[in-house]
């Protein structure tokens, strides 16, 4: 009952923030761009919560058992990706005064390229965001709401309804504040859980640091095995390109940056967020080492799935009753800071890129936006229930794999638009963007069967390169004047 009261109080605070921020500004400019008045430091804090989804909160500590701390190699690459975004992409977006970042493809690539890029984003973000929310709803259902015999469908619908409720009026203007609160809650809960594990190990701060650094899992780098997906070069370069694509070319993440007052503030936000993202991921991995050490010390058998390690510790009473409360608040904060921004970004992209809402009268445009926002929420619930019907977590792994393919064409489209002056044949662009991931899938299977080499995230770079090459082959001579 205490947990339920905490959850109700938590969402009451979110709704209060939504009421305060949306009481005088429910128009589309506020929903899409926060009236371009968001404080950069609030945006930076909120972006941490959006990046660290509930899947991160549950999964990253468990990765330590299989891959040690080598995930940090990718995290180090993330920061260099943020530099590229701050110095190349953000100036472009601000110069063009964009609402949806895919609008810049219209002038450089053509109408079909513009619609294709937006469609790839909507497909990838819808499935990926719903999958992340599904895993969190599943964890909450299994470890919390099943105790009260609340059906899974009710939990899923109520979760999405609450997200819709506090985002429907002012969108980004509300989200930059609610996400910052949720990021603070997430980080605080992470630190509290680490502290609980430390106490359970019966050690002090110095002993905790020694436990982490002396663990065989405290291995940050892999330089020797080129065949390993954890090799430094693969992880580091993948981190750079994943950040460029999944942050810099993602309407969800860039919409918050575009709500800042000016380019200077947007850059401050990006660098601050990039710096903060590294130590937080490091703490998640350190928590994984501490959990493994605690299991060894207390002779606890760890679950087969790494995703179940943290939930098992937090819900079994091993770490004390307070830890379940910390875990529940932390996972809710992580899940909803990701889901709310995804829902708003999907609404924005569909309205601006597919429906051309900016050409409509203000009242009609607002009505359309609210209808689309509700429709996206309903689709979220339907996808979550579909995942539940299949009831196989490997399906989620497949969804994330598909998402890594769908971002490749976006990488190729933007790279072609930024680094060439050529114009491709507009009618061929959708075919090229579909052919690129299909070609990557064929190449991956041929290479795997013939050599045993397993592609990791580098498939994203190959995907983007094939898209770029296809656009180059079908493009004409550079125009005399370029709009970008």
NORPE-V86650 format. One line per field, one symbol per residue. ss: DSSP state (H for helix, E for strand, C for the rest). phi: phi as a letter, one per 30 degrees, with the letter a starting at -180 (. if undefined). burial: b if it has 24 or more other ideal C-beta (glycine too) atoms within 12 Angstrom, else e. Layout:
ss: ???
phi: ???
burial: ???
//
This chain:
ss: CHHHHHHHHHHHHHHHHHHHHHCCCCCHHHHHHHHHCECHHHHHHHHHHHHCCHHHHHHHHHHHHHHCCCHHHHHHHHHHHHHHHHHHHHHHHHHCCCCCHHHHHHHHCCHHHHHHHHHHHHHHHHHHHHHHHHHHHHHHHHHCHHHHCCCHHHHHHHHHHHHHHHHCCCCHHHHHHHHHHHHHHHHHHHHHHHHHHHHHHCCCHHHHHHHHHCCCCCCCCCCCCCCCCCCHHHHHHHHHHHHHHHHHCCHHHHHHHHCECCHHHHHHHHHHHHHHHHHHHHHHHHHHHHHHHHHHHCCCCCCCCCHHHHHHHHHCCCCCHHHHHHHHHHHHHHHHHHHHHHHHHHHHHHHHHHCCHHHCCHHHHHHHHHHHHHHHHHHHHHHHHHHHHHCCHHHHHHHHHHHHHHHHHHHHHHHHHHHCCCCECHHHHHHHHHHHHHHHHHHHHHHHHHHCCCCCCCHHHHHHHHHHHHHHHCECCCCCCCCC
phi: .ddddddddddddddddddddcdcacddddddbhhhbddddddddddddddcdddddddeeddedcbhcdededdddedddddeddccdeedddddhdccddddddddckdddddddddddddddddddddddeddedddddcbdddchddeeddddddddddddccddbhddddedddddddddedddedddedddedddibcddddddeddcddddbdbbcddddddceeddddddeddddeddcdcceedddddddddadedddeedddddddddddddddddeedddddddddchcdddddddcddedddcdidcjdddddddddddddddddddddddddddddddddcchdddcdedddddddddddddddddeddddddddddhbddddeddddddddddeededddddddcbcdcddedceedddddddddddddedddddcbidcdcddddddeddddedddddcccddddbcdb
burial: eebeebbeebbebbbebbeebbeebbebbbbbbbbbbbbbbbbbbbbbbbbbbbbbbbbbbbbbbbbbbbbbbbbbbbbbbbbbbbebbbbbbbebebbbbbbbbbebbbbbbbbbbbbbbbbbbbbbbbbbbbbbbbbbbbbbbeeeeeebeebbbbbbbbbbbbbbbbbbbbbbbbbbbbbbbbbebbebbbbbbbebbeeeeeebeebbeebebbbbebeeeeeebbbbbbbbbbbbbbbbbbbbbbbbbbbbbbbbbebebbbbbbbbbbebbbebbbbbbbbbbbbbbbbeeeeeebeeebbbbbbbbbbbebbeeebbbbbbbbbbbbbbbbbbbbbbbbbbbbbbbbbebbeeeeeebbebbbebbbbbbebbbebbbebbeeeebeebeebbbbbbbbbbbbbbbbbbbbebeebbebebbbebbbbbbebbbebbeeeeeeeeeebbbbbbbbbbbbbbebbbebbeeeeeeeeb
//
